[in-house]
Structure formats: C-alpha cells, structure tokens
Amino acid sequence: MIVNFILKKLIRLKNSSKVLKFFYYYHYLFHDKKLGDIGFDFTKKKSRLDIVQNIIKKKEYKKYLEIGCFDDELFNYINCEKKVGVDPVSGGTIRKTSDQFFSSNKEYFDCIFIDGLHEYKQVRKDITNSLKFLNKGGIILLHDCLPNNYFEQAVPRCQWTWNGDVWKAIVESRKSKDIDVYTCYADFGIGVIIKRPNRNLLEFSNQDSKSLKFEDYFHNHKNLMNIIEYEKLIEII
C-alpha cells in the first residue's frame, strides 16, 4: 500500500533525474527478469525523417499530421503541401492533447505520424482516432516500437532513452483483420499501419495486449512485431 501511494505521487511529477532513478530501482527490484538486450542496432538504419519524407514523396501525399512534436525535429523537416502538428507543450501548430484535437477535428490526412505519450492505452487511442481521419490510400506511422531491453519500455518511465510500451499497441493492431500492420527496423522501430485487409494476421494469444509482459516480447518480437526492413516497406506501400 505504501509503495503504491508513493508511485502515484511520483507519477504526477516531472521526469526529473531523481524520479527516473527511483523508478529505475523500482523496476529493477520488482519487474526486471534480467533478460538483457535483444540486440537491435539502429546506427546504420534510415532515420524517421527520411522514411516519412520518402513515403510522402513516393505516394504524392498532400496532407500530413504529426501527433507529438516536441522540438519539431521531424515536423520542420517534412515537406508537404499541408502540415498540422499537435502537441500540448511545444512544437507543431496546435497546442492541444491528441484527445482534444481529435474530439473537434474534421480534417482528413494522407500521412499521420504518432509520437505522443508512449503508453499503450494512449497510443491505442491515437491509432483508433487516426484511422477515423485517414484518407483512402493513406498511412499511419508510429515511433519507438522496438525497445531493446526491459528498461527502455518500462512504465512508469525510468530513464531518458525511452520507447514506452508502444509495442503493445502494435501487437493489438496486428490482431485486426481490417488493417495491415508492420514494424520497420529503423530509428527505434517505426510502426506502419495501412487501412487494407491484414496480410499477416497475428494469432499469438487472445489475452489482452495490455497484460503482455516484456518477456513475451523478448522471446517473440520478430513474430509479434512483423519486423521488415526499409526496402520492404517501400515495396509494400
């Protein structure tokens, strides 16, 4: 009870070094199974900047939406006829949460990049809302889908390099017959969702994706995430 009370208090605070350190030891003591690193190496892979821009150019997309802009590294790089960036704190063009934006939005987009709150519940909502406003032939992309170890995906966040459990939302999406879902092996994992019949439906487990553990991902990530290289991505879109 005391631990839960402390956790709730700390979660409300900013991700200061002391808070992150506390959560690191919390995860280390109670959740880490000492599985180590998977071995992903993104150093020689394409960046999300190049991937998103190349897709926009190849598909001749006109309208781009970015959820979670932060310092505008990606948003400023993208060249598209119309760009909309949504972030509650900084960057982009609209100062709202993604939930607030989608609740009043009436526009449709060709390419939507999701890089907001990296927690399964929110990412799942962002995917659902994005699908509602995706033009025919459009694509949804998500950042940080391939954590390399337990701590990179731990929730609450416990270190600066952090993917969160975005991967669970990809697993959940891969169970749908109506969307085709992949993960590009680049830039910490780029999730890919295309609104068309699923070409590789996931039949892993009927359990709620939220309850999946890191060890499930660690031992089955290739199958769960449907990992492809950049060249294959460009081919299938």
N, C-alpha and C positions, 0 to 999 in steps of 0.2 A: 504493500500500500504506500509506504513512504517513497519507494523508488518511482512508482507511477506518478505520485504527486510532484516529485522533482522533475520528472521527464516532461510533464505537462507545462510546468513553469518555464523550463529551458527552451521548449519548442517555440514559445512565444517570443523569445529573444532573437536578436540578430545573430547571424553565423559568425560570432567573434571567435578568436583563436581558443579562448578558454572553453566556450560552449562546444566547439568542434572536438576539442581534446577530451572533454567529458564524455561525449557520445562515442568517440573512438574506443575508449576503455569500456564503455557500456557494451558496445557490440563485441569487442574483443573477449570480454568475460562471459557474456550470455548467449551470443549467437554465432560467432565465427567458428567454423568447423575446421579451420586450418587447412583448407584445400589449396591455398596458394594461388598463383596466377594461371590463367588459361593460356596466355602466350600471344595475345594479339599484338601486332606491331603495325601501327598506322603511319610510321615515319615516311614511308615511300609511297603512300597511297594518295589519291586525289583528295583535295580539300572540299569541304561542303560548298565553298564559294564557287569553285569551278564546276562541281557537279550540278548545283542548282542552275547556274547560268547556262551551262551547256544544254541542259534539258529544256530550258525556256527557249533557247535559240533553235534547237532541233525541232521542237514541237510548234514553234512560232506562237508561243503564248503571249497574251496581251495584258492579263491581269494577275498580279502577284500579291499574296497575303502572307505576312510573317507574324507569327504569334510568339512573343518573347524576343525583344530586340536588343536589350541590354546596352551595349556600346556601339550598336549599328555596324559592326564589322561586316556582317553579311548583307544587311539591308542597304547600306551605301554602295556596296559592290554590284548589286543586282541592277541590270539594265533591262527595264521592261516598260511598256507603254504606260501602265498604271501600277503604282506600288502603294500598299497600305501596310503599316506596321503598328502592331498593338502591344503595348507594354504598360503596366501600372506604375512603373517607376521611372524608366528612362528609355530613350531611343524611339525610333519609329515615328508615326504621325498621329497616333491616337493614344491618349493616356487613360486606359481602362484595363480591367482584368479581361481575360478572354471570355469569361461568362457574361460580363456586362456587355462586351462588344457583340457577341453572337445573339444576345437577347433582343437587340434592336436592329441588327444588321439586315439589309435587304439586297445586298450585292452578291454576285456570284463570281468565283475566281477560277483561273485555269491551274495555278500552282499555289499550294498552301504549304508553308514550312512551319512546323510546330517545334518550338524550342522554349516553351514556357516552364511552368513548375514541373520538375522532373519526378513526379509521384504518380503512381499507377492510376489512382482514382481521377486525378485531374487530366492526365494525358488521355485517358479513355473518353472523358467528356469532350476534350478538344477534338479528338478524332470523330466522334459522333456528330458534333456540331459542324466540323469542317466538311463532312460528307454531305450535309444538307445544302451547303453553299458551293459545291464543286461543279463546275461546268462539265458537260459531256466531253469526254476525252481528256479530262484534267488529271492531276496527280497530287497526292499528299505526301510530303516528306517529313521525317522526324529525326531530330538529332539525338545523339547519346544512347543508342540502342544496344551497344555491345560493351558492357562493363568487363574489365579484365580480372577483377577479383571481388571478394565479398564487400570490402570497404568502399569501393567505387560505386556500389549500388545500394548501400545500406540506407535505410530510412528509419529514424531521422539522419540527416546528413552529418558526416563525421570527419570530413576532410575537404580541402579545396578542390581537388580533382574529383569530380562527382558526376556520375551518369544518372543517379537515382534508379528507381525500378521501372523505367520506361519500357524495358524489355518485356515486362508482364503484359503491357498493353499490346505489344506486337504479337505475343503468344495468343492473347484473347482474340485479336483481329484475325489471326490465321485460322480460326475455327469457323469463320463466317463463309458461307457459300457465295455471297454476293460481292465480295471484294478480294482482289488478288494482292497478296502481301509478301514482301521480301525484305531482306536486310542487306544493304550494300556494305561490303568490307572496306570501309573508308571513314576517316575522320570520326573515330569513336562510335562508328555504327550509324548508318543513315537508313532509317526505316522508309519503306516505299509502299504506298497504298494506292491501288488503281481500281476504280469502280467498274469492274467487269467480273464475270464468273471466276471463282478461285481455281487456279490451275494446279495447285498443290495443297489441297485441304489438309489441315493438321488434325491428326487423330492420335493425340497423345494422352489426354486424360479428360474426364468430364468434370474434374474438380474446378472450383472457382479459381481463376488465374491469380487473383489477389493472394490466395493461400499458398501459391507455389514458393518453394524455398530456393535459395541460391544454389544449393547442391543439385536441384533438378536442372537448373540452367547450366551449371558447370559440367555436368555429365552428358547433357543432351542439347547443348547450344546450337550445334550445326543443324539438327533436325527441327528444333523449336523455332529458330530464328530464320530458317530458309535463307542462309547466307549465300550471296552471289558477289562476284567481282564487278567492278565498274563497267567493264566492257560488255558483260552480260546484261547489265541494267540498261545500257543504251540500246542494246539489241532488242530487248523485250518490250520497251515502252512504245 
